[in-house]
Amino acid sequence: MRIHKLIICAGAFVASAGSALATDGAYPSDPQSLATGRELAEIHCAACHAVGVEDESAEAGAPAFRNLSSRYPIESLEESLAEGIVTAHDDMPEIAFEPEDIDAFLGYLVSIQVK
């Protein structure tokens, strides 16, 4: 499997306008995949972002992941995650995800969106 270099920062996602969610089952929703997606978010993103359904972001201005669909269409992030996202700040870590980890991560994001 190819490893894709990613820079993940919810505040810097460059996506088209709108707030549609992938509700057609495009991303895994089984408990193991959701746990993997949450673990990836906790390991790579929780130092700055709220990655759960009720936590607060550790960094001011870092959007909570549960509210991303009000800012960006979640399904439009797949390509950006696979190709890498360039952020405007220096503190953003560079992360390598396997393709199935991208699906698990996006599945987790979809599962926690506030409606």
BAKETOR-800033 format. One record per atom (N, C-alpha, C): residue number from 0; atom name; z, y, x. Coordinates in nm, 4 decimals, always signed. Each point is the difference from the previous one (the first is absolute). Layout:
% residues N
+-----+-------+----------+----------+----------+
| num | atome |        Z |        Y |        X |
+-----+-------+----------+----------+----------+
| NUM |    CA |        Z |        Y |        X |
...
+-----+-------+----------+----------+----------+
END
This chain:
% residues 115
+-----+-------+----------+----------+----------+
| num | atome |        Z |        Y |        X |
+-----+-------+----------+----------+----------+
|   0 |     N |  +0.0000 |  -0.1189 |  +0.0824 |
|   0 |    CA |  +0.0000 |  +0.1189 |  -0.0824 |
|   0 |     C |  +0.0000 |  +0.1248 |  +0.0865 |
|   1 |     N |  -0.0688 |  +0.0979 |  -0.0493 |
|   1 |    CA |  -0.0028 |  +0.1284 |  +0.0703 |
|   1 |     C |  +0.1254 |  +0.0785 |  -0.0312 |
|   2 |     N |  +0.0503 |  +0.0670 |  +0.1020 |
|   2 |    CA |  +0.1126 |  +0.0899 |  -0.0211 |
|   2 |     C |  -0.0556 |  +0.1407 |  -0.0095 |
|   3 |     N |  +0.0398 |  +0.0705 |  -0.1009 |
|   3 |    CA |  -0.0440 |  +0.1371 |  -0.0193 |
|   3 |     C |  +0.1104 |  +0.0935 |  +0.0470 |
|   4 |     N |  -0.0362 |  +0.1000 |  +0.0763 |
|   4 |    CA |  +0.0955 |  +0.1024 |  +0.0410 |
|   4 |     C |  +0.0163 |  +0.0964 |  -0.1158 |
|   5 |     N |  +0.1225 |  +0.0249 |  -0.0357 |
|   5 |    CA |  +0.0276 |  +0.0882 |  -0.1118 |
|   5 |     C |  +0.1010 |  +0.1052 |  +0.0389 |
|   6 |     N |  -0.0159 |  +0.1120 |  -0.0559 |
|   6 |    CA |  +0.1038 |  +0.1017 |  +0.0066 |
|   6 |     C |  +0.0352 |  +0.0260 |  -0.1447 |
|   7 |     N |  +0.1229 |  -0.0336 |  -0.0367 |
|   7 |    CA |  +0.0365 |  +0.0073 |  -0.1402 |
|   7 |     C |  +0.0958 |  +0.1154 |  -0.0224 |
|   8 |     N |  -0.0356 |  +0.0875 |  -0.0856 |
|   8 |    CA |  +0.0884 |  +0.1101 |  -0.0387 |
|   8 |     C |  -0.0367 |  +0.0390 |  -0.1413 |
|   9 |     N |  +0.0881 |  -0.0221 |  -0.0924 |
|   9 |    CA |  -0.0305 |  +0.0291 |  -0.1398 |
|   9 |     C |  -0.0369 |  +0.1452 |  -0.0197 |
|  10 |     N |  +0.0617 |  +0.0884 |  +0.0727 |
|  10 |    CA |  -0.0278 |  +0.1413 |  -0.0161 |
|  10 |     C |  -0.1361 |  +0.0405 |  +0.0520 |
|  11 |     N |  -0.0655 |  -0.0863 |  +0.0774 |
|  11 |    CA |  -0.1281 |  +0.0376 |  +0.0574 |
|  11 |     C |  -0.1146 |  -0.0858 |  -0.0502 |
|  12 |     N |  +0.0228 |  -0.0785 |  -0.1051 |
|  12 |    CA |  -0.1086 |  -0.0794 |  -0.0539 |
|  12 |     C |  -0.1106 |  +0.0936 |  -0.0448 |
|  13 |     N |  -0.1205 |  -0.0271 |  +0.0454 |
|  13 |    CA |  -0.1145 |  +0.0776 |  -0.0439 |
|  13 |     C |  -0.0753 |  -0.0871 |  -0.0984 |
|  14 |     N |  +0.0114 |  +0.0372 |  -0.1267 |
|  14 |    CA |  -0.0601 |  -0.0804 |  -0.1043 |
|  14 |     C |  -0.0659 |  +0.0916 |  -0.1014 |
|  15 |     N |  -0.0825 |  -0.0573 |  -0.0826 |
|  15 |    CA |  -0.0646 |  +0.0797 |  -0.1030 |
|  15 |     C |  +0.1020 |  +0.0406 |  -0.1057 |
|  16 |     N |  -0.0325 |  +0.1021 |  -0.0763 |
|  16 |    CA |  +0.0916 |  +0.0508 |  -0.1010 |
|  16 |     C |  +0.0149 |  -0.1015 |  -0.1124 |
|  17 |     N |  +0.1119 |  +0.0076 |  -0.0693 |
|  17 |    CA |  +0.0261 |  -0.0878 |  -0.1127 |
|  17 |     C |  +0.1267 |  -0.0768 |  +0.0207 |
|  18 |     N |  +0.0399 |  -0.0757 |  -0.1033 |
|  18 |    CA |  +0.1235 |  -0.0750 |  +0.0120 |
|  18 |     C |  -0.0116 |  -0.1379 |  -0.0625 |
|  19 |     N |  -0.1168 |  -0.0599 |  +0.0068 |
|  19 |    CA |  -0.0187 |  -0.1328 |  -0.0584 |
|  19 |     C |  +0.0712 |  -0.1048 |  +0.0831 |
|  20 |     N |  +0.0607 |  -0.0958 |  -0.0670 |
|  20 |    CA |  +0.0639 |  -0.1128 |  +0.0672 |
|  20 |     C |  -0.0885 |  -0.1220 |  -0.0123 |
|  21 |     N |  +0.0059 |  -0.0865 |  +0.1012 |
|  21 |    CA |  -0.0706 |  -0.1274 |  -0.0090 |
|  21 |     C |  +0.0823 |  -0.0903 |  -0.0905 |
|  22 |     N |  -0.0430 |  -0.0177 |  -0.1219 |
|  22 |    CA |  +0.0762 |  -0.0799 |  -0.0950 |
|  22 |     C |  -0.0734 |  -0.1282 |  -0.0350 |
|  23 |     N |  -0.1090 |  -0.0275 |  +0.0655 |
|  23 |    CA |  -0.0799 |  -0.1167 |  -0.0335 |
|  23 |     C |  +0.0376 |  -0.1219 |  +0.0835 |
|  24 |     N |  +0.1160 |  +0.0046 |  +0.0676 |
|  24 |    CA |  +0.0423 |  -0.1129 |  +0.0799 |
|  24 |     C |  -0.0685 |  -0.0068 |  +0.1340 |
|  25 |     N |  -0.0563 |  +0.1090 |  +0.0470 |
|  25 |    CA |  -0.0733 |  +0.0014 |  +0.1258 |
|  25 |     C |  +0.0901 |  -0.0293 |  +0.1190 |
|  26 |     N |  +0.1261 |  +0.0306 |  -0.0108 |
|  26 |    CA |  +0.0944 |  -0.0224 |  +0.1100 |
|  26 |     C |  +0.0989 |  -0.1064 |  -0.0403 |
|  27 |     N |  +0.0509 |  -0.0738 |  +0.0983 |
|  27 |    CA |  +0.0935 |  -0.1070 |  -0.0332 |
|  27 |     C |  +0.1263 |  +0.0554 |  -0.0654 |
|  28 |     N |  +0.0504 |  -0.0728 |  -0.0980 |
|  28 |    CA |  +0.1217 |  +0.0416 |  -0.0683 |
|  28 |     C |  +0.1044 |  -0.1102 |  -0.0034 |
|  29 |     N |  -0.0260 |  -0.1081 |  +0.0739 |
|  29 |    CA |  +0.0972 |  -0.1089 |  +0.0056 |
|  29 |     C |  +0.1215 |  +0.0460 |  +0.0823 |
|  30 |     N |  +0.1160 |  -0.0594 |  -0.0258 |
|  30 |    CA |  +0.1229 |  +0.0442 |  +0.0675 |
|  30 |     C |  -0.0073 |  +0.0000 |  +0.1528 |
|  31 |     N |  -0.0627 |  -0.0991 |  +0.0582 |
|  31 |    CA |  -0.0074 |  -0.0064 |  +0.1468 |
|  31 |     C |  -0.0843 |  +0.1143 |  +0.0563 |
|  32 |     N |  -0.1147 |  +0.0285 |  -0.0619 |
|  32 |    CA |  -0.0848 |  +0.1101 |  +0.0465 |
|  32 |     C |  +0.0702 |  +0.1343 |  -0.0163 |
|  33 |     N |  +0.0676 |  +0.0187 |  -0.1138 |
|  33 |    CA |  +0.0727 |  +0.1250 |  -0.0213 |
|  33 |     C |  +0.1121 |  +0.0161 |  +0.1020 |
|  34 |     N |  +0.0677 |  -0.1099 |  +0.0325 |
|  34 |    CA |  +0.1061 |  +0.0055 |  +0.1016 |
|  34 |     C |  -0.0594 |  +0.0349 |  +0.1369 |
|  35 |     N |  -0.1159 |  -0.0564 |  +0.0307 |
|  35 |    CA |  -0.0671 |  +0.0325 |  +0.1264 |
|  35 |     C |  -0.0392 |  +0.1471 |  +0.0031 |
|  36 |     N |  -0.0570 |  +0.0496 |  -0.1092 |
|  36 |    CA |  -0.0377 |  +0.1407 |  -0.0077 |
|  36 |     C |  +0.1192 |  +0.0919 |  +0.0145 |
|  37 |     N |  +0.1103 |  -0.0341 |  -0.0654 |
|  37 |    CA |  +0.1214 |  +0.0821 |  +0.0122 |
|  37 |     C |  +0.0529 |  -0.0040 |  +0.1426 |
|  38 |     N |  -0.0001 |  -0.1185 |  +0.0606 |
|  38 |    CA |  +0.0474 |  -0.0124 |  +0.1381 |
|  38 |     C |  -0.0847 |  +0.0860 |  +0.0945 |
|  39 |     N |  -0.1310 |  -0.0015 |  -0.0177 |
|  39 |    CA |  -0.0878 |  +0.0837 |  +0.0825 |
|  39 |     C |  +0.0339 |  +0.1478 |  -0.0188 |
|  40 |     N |  +0.0214 |  +0.0406 |  -0.1241 |
|  40 |    CA |  +0.0351 |  +0.1393 |  -0.0284 |
|  40 |     C |  +0.1341 |  +0.0360 |  +0.0640 |
|  41 |     N |  +0.0972 |  -0.0902 |  -0.0102 |
|  41 |    CA |  +0.1320 |  +0.0268 |  +0.0581 |
|  41 |     C |  -0.0065 |  +0.0090 |  +0.1521 |
|  42 |     N |  -0.0738 |  -0.0893 |  +0.0619 |
|  42 |    CA |  -0.0094 |  -0.0030 |  +0.1464 |
|  42 |     C |  -0.0752 |  +0.1214 |  +0.0530 |
|  43 |     N |  -0.1128 |  +0.0315 |  -0.0609 |
|  43 |    CA |  -0.0907 |  +0.0990 |  +0.0570 |
|  43 |     C |  +0.0085 |  +0.1394 |  -0.0615 |
|  44 |     N |  +0.0608 |  +0.0121 |  -0.1173 |
|  44 |    CA |  -0.0099 |  +0.1271 |  -0.0723 |
|  44 |     C |  +0.1337 |  +0.0604 |  -0.0424 |
|  45 |     N |  +0.1037 |  -0.0833 |  -0.0143 |
|  45 |    CA |  +0.1257 |  +0.0459 |  -0.0589 |
|  45 |     C |  +0.0770 |  +0.0990 |  +0.0860 |
|  46 |     N |  -0.0333 |  +0.0134 |  +0.1266 |
|  46 |    CA |  +0.0693 |  +0.0989 |  +0.0830 |
|  46 |     C |  -0.0263 |  +0.1415 |  -0.0518 |
|  47 |     N |  -0.1113 |  +0.0178 |  -0.0702 |
|  47 |    CA |  -0.0337 |  +0.1323 |  -0.0542 |
|  47 |     C |  -0.0113 |  -0.0006 |  -0.1528 |
|  48 |     N |  -0.0609 |  -0.1045 |  -0.0565 |
|  48 |    CA |  -0.0336 |  -0.0042 |  -0.1418 |
|  48 |     C |  +0.0973 |  -0.0853 |  -0.0802 |
|  49 |     N |  +0.0220 |  +0.0390 |  -0.1260 |
|  49 |    CA |  +0.0683 |  -0.0865 |  -0.0958 |
|  49 |     C |  -0.0993 |  -0.1101 |  -0.0357 |
|  50 |     N |  +0.0378 |  -0.1242 |  +0.0228 |
|  50 |    CA |  -0.0930 |  -0.1101 |  -0.0243 |
|  50 |     C |  +0.0417 |  -0.0867 |  -0.1179 |
|  51 |     N |  +0.1133 |  +0.0306 |  -0.0606 |
|  51 |    CA |  +0.0491 |  -0.0762 |  -0.1138 |
|  51 |     C |  -0.0169 |  +0.0764 |  -0.1296 |
|  52 |     N |  +0.0644 |  -0.0509 |  -0.1039 |
|  52 |    CA |  -0.0139 |  +0.0615 |  -0.1322 |
|  52 |     C |  +0.1010 |  +0.1119 |  -0.0241 |
|  53 |     N |  +0.1046 |  +0.0113 |  +0.0818 |
|  53 |    CA |  +0.1010 |  +0.1027 |  -0.0236 |
|  53 |     C |  +0.0460 |  +0.0733 |  +0.1251 |
|  54 |     N |  -0.0409 |  -0.0400 |  +0.1185 |
|  54 |    CA |  +0.0492 |  +0.0634 |  +0.1220 |
|  54 |     C |  -0.0640 |  +0.1372 |  +0.0204 |
|  55 |     N |  +0.0559 |  +0.0758 |  +0.0909 |
|  55 |    CA |  -0.0513 |  +0.1327 |  +0.0337 |
|  55 |     C |  -0.0658 |  -0.0050 |  +0.1371 |
|  56 |     N |  -0.1028 |  +0.0801 |  +0.0203 |
|  56 |    CA |  -0.0672 |  +0.0061 |  +0.1300 |
|  56 |     C |  +0.0942 |  +0.0597 |  +0.1039 |
|  57 |     N |  +0.0022 |  -0.0610 |  +0.1173 |
|  57 |    CA |  +0.0862 |  +0.0472 |  +0.1089 |
|  57 |     C |  -0.0510 |  +0.1310 |  +0.0582 |
|  58 |     N |  -0.1287 |  +0.0248 |  -0.0064 |
|  58 |    CA |  -0.0607 |  +0.1223 |  +0.0529 |
|  58 |     C |  -0.0429 |  +0.0894 |  -0.1158 |
|  59 |     N |  +0.0390 |  +0.1245 |  +0.0077 |
|  59 |    CA |  -0.0436 |  +0.0959 |  -0.1011 |
|  59 |     C |  -0.1525 |  +0.0069 |  -0.0001 |
|  60 |     N |  -0.0567 |  +0.0005 |  -0.1171 |
|  60 |    CA |  -0.1455 |  +0.0079 |  -0.0102 |
|  60 |     C |  -0.0718 |  -0.1333 |  +0.0043 |
|  61 |     N |  +0.0696 |  -0.1069 |  +0.0365 |
|  61 |    CA |  -0.0622 |  -0.1332 |  +0.0007 |
|  61 |     C |  +0.0053 |  -0.0543 |  -0.1425 |
|  62 |     N |  -0.1142 |  -0.0182 |  -0.0639 |
|  62 |    CA |  +0.0014 |  -0.0429 |  -0.1402 |
|  62 |     C |  +0.0561 |  -0.1403 |  -0.0176 |
|  63 |     N |  +0.0701 |  -0.0178 |  -0.1112 |
|  63 |    CA |  +0.0496 |  -0.1323 |  -0.0372 |
|  63 |     C |  -0.1198 |  -0.0865 |  -0.0389 |
|  64 |     N |  -0.0012 |  -0.1230 |  +0.0476 |
|  64 |    CA |  -0.1118 |  -0.0890 |  -0.0290 |
|  64 |     C |  -0.0150 |  -0.0271 |  -0.1494 |
|  65 |     N |  +0.1102 |  +0.0036 |  -0.0770 |
|  65 |    CA |  -0.0062 |  -0.0300 |  -0.1434 |
|  65 |     C |  -0.0765 |  +0.1060 |  -0.0787 |
|  66 |     N |  -0.0264 |  +0.1152 |  +0.0620 |
|  66 |    CA |  -0.0707 |  +0.1085 |  -0.0671 |
|  66 |     C |  -0.1419 |  +0.0213 |  +0.0526 |
|  67 |     N |  -0.0465 |  -0.0874 |  +0.0856 |
|  67 |    CA |  -0.1317 |  +0.0213 |  +0.0613 |
|  67 |     C |  -0.1136 |  +0.0028 |  -0.1009 |
|  68 |     N |  +0.0097 |  -0.0778 |  -0.1064 |
|  68 |    CA |  -0.1115 |  -0.0048 |  -0.0954 |
|  68 |     C |  -0.0175 |  +0.1312 |  -0.0743 |
|  69 |     N |  +0.1005 |  +0.0858 |  +0.0019 |
|  69 |    CA |  -0.0166 |  +0.1318 |  -0.0618 |
|  69 |     C |  -0.0738 |  +0.0946 |  +0.0941 |
|  70 |     N |  -0.0122 |  -0.0398 |  +0.1253 |
|  70 |    CA |  -0.0680 |  +0.0826 |  +0.1008 |
|  70 |     C |  -0.1335 |  -0.0585 |  +0.0436 |
|  71 |     N |  -0.0087 |  -0.1325 |  +0.0050 |
|  71 |    CA |  -0.1182 |  -0.0692 |  +0.0530 |
|  71 |     C |  -0.0254 |  -0.1268 |  -0.0812 |
|  72 |     N |  -0.1250 |  -0.0350 |  -0.0226 |
|  72 |    CA |  -0.0286 |  -0.1309 |  -0.0609 |
|  72 |     C |  +0.0354 |  -0.1101 |  +0.1011 |
|  73 |     N |  +0.0936 |  -0.0842 |  -0.0330 |
|  73 |    CA |  +0.0470 |  -0.1035 |  +0.0926 |
|  73 |     C |  -0.1160 |  -0.0860 |  +0.0489 |
|  74 |     N |  -0.0906 |  -0.0382 |  -0.0900 |
|  74 |    CA |  -0.1094 |  -0.0889 |  +0.0407 |
|  74 |     C |  -0.0936 |  +0.0652 |  +0.1012 |
|  75 |     N |  -0.0029 |  +0.1315 |  +0.0052 |
|  75 |    CA |  -0.0873 |  +0.0666 |  +0.0963 |
|  75 |     C |  +0.0578 |  -0.0029 |  +0.1413 |
|  76 |     N |  +0.1227 |  -0.0443 |  +0.0150 |
|  76 |    CA |  +0.0634 |  -0.0034 |  +0.1319 |
|  76 |     C |  -0.0403 |  -0.1215 |  +0.0825 |
|  77 |     N |  -0.0529 |  -0.1019 |  -0.0643 |
|  77 |    CA |  -0.0328 |  -0.1239 |  +0.0712 |
|  77 |     C |  -0.0941 |  +0.0248 |  +0.1169 |
|  78 |     N |  -0.1082 |  +0.0691 |  -0.0239 |
|  78 |    CA |  -0.0963 |  +0.0257 |  +0.1073 |
|  78 |     C |  +0.0618 |  +0.0879 |  +0.1088 |
|  79 |     N |  +0.0747 |  +0.1005 |  -0.0418 |
|  79 |    CA |  +0.0650 |  +0.0875 |  +0.0976 |
|  79 |     C |  +0.0977 |  -0.0775 |  +0.0873 |
|  80 |     N |  +0.0739 |  -0.0915 |  -0.0596 |
|  80 |    CA |  +0.0943 |  -0.0807 |  +0.0775 |
|  80 |     C |  -0.0728 |  -0.0924 |  +0.0969 |
|  81 |     N |  -0.1126 |  -0.0539 |  -0.0432 |
|  81 |    CA |  -0.0751 |  -0.0914 |  +0.0864 |
|  81 |     C |  -0.0647 |  +0.0734 |  +0.1168 |
|  82 |     N |  -0.0443 |  +0.1230 |  -0.0240 |
|  82 |    CA |  -0.0683 |  +0.0755 |  +0.1044 |
|  82 |     C |  +0.0946 |  +0.0839 |  +0.0843 |
|  83 |     N |  +0.1166 |  +0.0273 |  -0.0522 |
|  83 |    CA |  +0.0979 |  +0.0831 |  +0.0688 |
|  83 |     C |  +0.0029 |  +0.1393 |  -0.0583 |
|  84 |     N |  +0.1173 |  +0.0526 |  -0.0094 |
|  84 |    CA |  +0.0208 |  +0.1332 |  -0.0557 |
|  84 |     C |  +0.0506 |  +0.0893 |  +0.1118 |
|  85 |     N |  -0.0645 |  +0.1118 |  +0.0176 |
|  85 |    CA |  +0.0417 |  +0.0951 |  +0.1022 |
|  85 |     C |  +0.0916 |  +0.1012 |  -0.0668 |
|  86 |     N |  +0.1164 |  +0.0202 |  +0.0585 |
|  86 |    CA |  +0.0967 |  +0.0917 |  -0.0585 |
|  86 |     C |  +0.0043 |  +0.1305 |  +0.0771 |
|  87 |     N |  +0.0602 |  +0.0965 |  -0.0637 |
|  87 |    CA |  +0.0073 |  +0.1325 |  +0.0598 |
|  87 |     C |  +0.1299 |  +0.0228 |  +0.0767 |
|  88 |     N |  +0.0811 |  -0.1027 |  +0.0147 |
|  88 |    CA |  +0.1242 |  +0.0203 |  +0.0743 |
|  88 |     C |  +0.0180 |  -0.1062 |  +0.1071 |
|  89 |     N |  +0.0743 |  +0.0367 |  +0.1031 |
|  89 |    CA |  +0.0143 |  -0.0846 |  +0.1186 |
|  89 |     C |  +0.0962 |  -0.1171 |  -0.0167 |
|  90 |     N |  +0.0904 |  +0.0056 |  -0.0973 |
|  90 |    CA |  +0.1027 |  -0.1028 |  -0.0138 |
|  90 |     C |  -0.0476 |  -0.1259 |  -0.0704 |
|  91 |     N |  -0.1221 |  -0.0003 |  -0.0479 |
|  91 |    CA |  -0.0515 |  -0.1152 |  -0.0726 |
|  91 |     C |  -0.0304 |  -0.1146 |  +0.0962 |
|  92 |     N |  +0.0613 |  -0.1171 |  -0.0237 |
|  92 |    CA |  -0.0268 |  -0.1139 |  +0.0896 |
|  92 |     C |  -0.1363 |  -0.0623 |  -0.0262 |
|  93 |     N |  -0.0527 |  -0.0680 |  +0.0998 |
|  93 |    CA |  -0.1229 |  -0.0765 |  -0.0151 |
|  93 |     C |  +0.0401 |  -0.1438 |  -0.0284 |
|  94 |     N |  -0.0594 |  -0.0583 |  -0.1028 |
|  94 |    CA |  +0.0414 |  -0.1318 |  -0.0473 |
|  94 |     C |  -0.1232 |  -0.0889 |  -0.0139 |
|  95 |     N |  +0.0130 |  -0.1262 |  +0.0367 |
|  95 |    CA |  -0.1085 |  -0.0968 |  -0.0183 |
|  95 |     C |  +0.0384 |  -0.0950 |  -0.1126 |
|  96 |     N |  -0.0836 |  -0.0082 |  -0.1030 |
|  96 |    CA |  +0.0212 |  -0.0910 |  -0.1130 |
|  96 |     C |  -0.1131 |  -0.1014 |  -0.0041 |
|  97 |     N |  +0.0322 |  -0.1201 |  -0.0383 |
|  97 |    CA |  -0.1006 |  -0.1004 |  -0.0313 |
|  97 |     C |  -0.0569 |  +0.0327 |  -0.1385 |
|  98 |     N |  -0.1236 |  -0.0400 |  -0.0296 |
|  98 |    CA |  -0.0585 |  +0.0303 |  -0.1314 |
|  98 |     C |  +0.0873 |  -0.0436 |  -0.1175 |
|  99 |     N |  +0.0609 |  -0.1186 |  +0.0082 |
|  99 |    CA |  +0.0846 |  -0.0447 |  -0.1120 |
|  99 |     C |  +0.1260 |  +0.0849 |  -0.0126 |
| 100 |     N |  +0.0428 |  +0.0617 |  +0.1106 |
| 100 |    CA |  +0.1151 |  +0.0898 |  -0.0064 |
| 100 |     C |  -0.0367 |  +0.1290 |  -0.0726 |
| 101 |     N |  -0.1232 |  +0.0446 |  +0.0143 |
| 101 |    CA |  -0.0451 |  +0.1182 |  -0.0738 |
| 101 |     C |  +0.0078 |  -0.0284 |  -0.1491 |
| 102 |     N |  -0.0471 |  -0.1171 |  -0.0421 |
| 102 |    CA |  +0.0059 |  -0.0364 |  -0.1417 |
| 102 |     C |  +0.1441 |  -0.0075 |  -0.0487 |
| 103 |     N |  +0.0876 |  -0.0610 |  +0.0779 |
| 103 |    CA |  +0.1407 |  -0.0100 |  -0.0393 |
| 103 |     C |  +0.0634 |  +0.1384 |  -0.0086 |
| 104 |     N |  -0.0303 |  +0.0859 |  +0.0967 |
| 104 |    CA |  +0.0530 |  +0.1362 |  +0.0011 |
| 104 |     C |  -0.0458 |  +0.0764 |  -0.1242 |
| 105 |     N |  -0.1287 |  -0.0062 |  -0.0308 |
| 105 |    CA |  -0.0523 |  +0.0701 |  -0.1173 |
| 105 |     C |  +0.0521 |  -0.0612 |  -0.1305 |
| 106 |     N |  +0.0144 |  -0.1322 |  -0.0021 |
| 106 |    CA |  +0.0598 |  -0.0644 |  -0.1166 |
| 106 |     C |  +0.1413 |  +0.0486 |  -0.0248 |
| 107 |     N |  +0.0757 |  +0.0148 |  +0.1087 |
| 107 |    CA |  +0.1360 |  +0.0523 |  -0.0127 |
| 107 |     C |  -0.0037 |  +0.1446 |  -0.0491 |
| 108 |     N |  -0.0877 |  +0.0825 |  +0.0559 |
| 108 |    CA |  -0.0097 |  +0.1398 |  -0.0456 |
| 108 |     C |  -0.0299 |  +0.0063 |  -0.1494 |
| 109 |     N |  -0.0963 |  -0.0786 |  -0.0449 |
| 109 |    CA |  -0.0350 |  -0.0014 |  -0.1427 |
| 109 |     C |  +0.1209 |  -0.0417 |  -0.0831 |
| 110 |     N |  +0.0772 |  -0.0972 |  +0.0484 |
| 110 |    CA |  +0.1113 |  -0.0539 |  -0.0780 |
| 110 |     C |  +0.1150 |  +0.0978 |  -0.0198 |
| 111 |     N |  +0.0123 |  +0.1011 |  +0.0857 |
| 111 |    CA |  +0.1143 |  +0.0913 |  -0.0105 |
| 111 |     C |  -0.0361 |  +0.1370 |  -0.0579 |
| 112 |     N |  -0.1255 |  +0.0210 |  -0.0399 |
| 112 |    CA |  -0.0386 |  +0.1312 |  -0.0473 |
| 112 |     C |  +0.0722 |  +0.0360 |  -0.1296 |
| 113 |     N |  +0.0492 |  +0.1236 |  -0.0047 |
| 113 |    CA |  +0.0617 |  +0.0544 |  -0.1195 |
| 113 |     C |  -0.1122 |  +0.0361 |  -0.0960 |
| 114 |     N |  +0.0134 |  -0.0430 |  -0.1198 |
| 114 |    CA |  -0.1068 |  +0.0243 |  -0.0990 |
| 114 |     C |  +0.0362 |  +0.1130 |  -0.0915 |
+-----+-------+----------+----------+----------+
END
